[in-house]
Amino acid sequence: MTARKPYLGLIVSGLISGAFYLALYLFHHEIMAAFTRTDGWYPALPVITAFVFSFAHGAFTGYFWEVLGVTARPRSLSDLAPTNS
């Protein structure tokens, strides 16, 4: 039996990822003003934002490949054993 493809996860994560990129595009002046400040915790904002974008985009990409049917080949223990060559 084949597993169901995660279309809902693909759509939701795609919308979230797209919303992040749209917000970045629409509010780039405000974002740059906040990200170039050097007082307080403002220098951490680009790092936090990179993690958020990476998580959202990674989730979308994972669902995308799963819907297309591209998955990793399961490895057996014999693949992990050293060979005498």
C-alpha positions in Angstrom: 0.0 0.0 0.0 1.3 3.4 -0.8 1.4 6.2 1.7 -0.7 9.3 1.1 1.2 12.3 -0.2 1.3 15.4 2.1 -0.5 17.9 -0.2 -1.9 19.8 2.8 1.6 20.2 4.4 3.0 21.3 1.0 0.3 23.9 0.6 0.5 25.3 4.2 4.3 25.4 4.3 4.4 26.9 0.8 2.0 29.7 1.9 3.9 30.3 5.1 7.2 30.5 3.2 5.7 32.7 0.5 4.3 35.0 3.1 7.7 35.4 4.7 9.3 36.3 1.4 6.4 38.7 0.5 6.7 40.4 3.9 10.5 40.7 3.3 9.8 42.3 -0.1 7.1 44.6 1.1 8.8 45.8 4.3 12.4 45.8 3.2 13.0 49.4 4.3 11.7 48.8 7.8 13.6 45.5 8.1 16.8 47.0 7.0 16.4 49.9 9.4 15.9 47.4 12.3 18.7 45.0 11.1 21.3 47.7 10.8 20.9 49.0 14.4 23.8 48.0 16.7 22.3 48.5 20.1 20.6 45.9 22.3 19.5 42.7 20.7 19.1 44.1 17.2 22.3 42.4 15.9 20.7 39.0 16.6 17.7 39.8 14.3 19.3 38.7 11.0 20.5 35.4 12.6 17.0 34.7 14.0 15.4 35.6 10.7 17.8 33.4 8.8 16.8 30.4 11.0 13.1 31.2 10.6 13.4 31.4 6.8 15.5 28.3 6.7 13.0 26.3 8.7 10.0 27.5 6.6 11.7 27.0 3.3 13.1 23.6 4.4 9.7 22.3 5.4 8.3 23.4 2.1 11.1 21.8 0.1 10.8 18.6 2.1 7.1 18.3 1.3 7.7 19.3 -2.3 10.1 16.4 -2.9 7.9 14.0 -1.0 4.9 14.9 -3.1 7.0 14.4 -6.3 8.0 11.0 -4.9 11.7 11.7 -4.5 12.8 10.0 -1.2 16.1 8.8 0.2 17.0 5.2 -0.4 16.9 3.2 2.8 20.3 2.0 3.8 21.0 -1.5 5.1 23.6 -2.5 7.6 25.7 -4.1 4.9 26.0 -0.6 3.3 27.5 0.7 6.6 30.0 -2.2 7.1 33.6 -1.5 6.0 34.7 -3.4 2.9 38.1 -5.2 2.5 39.3 -3.8 -0.7 
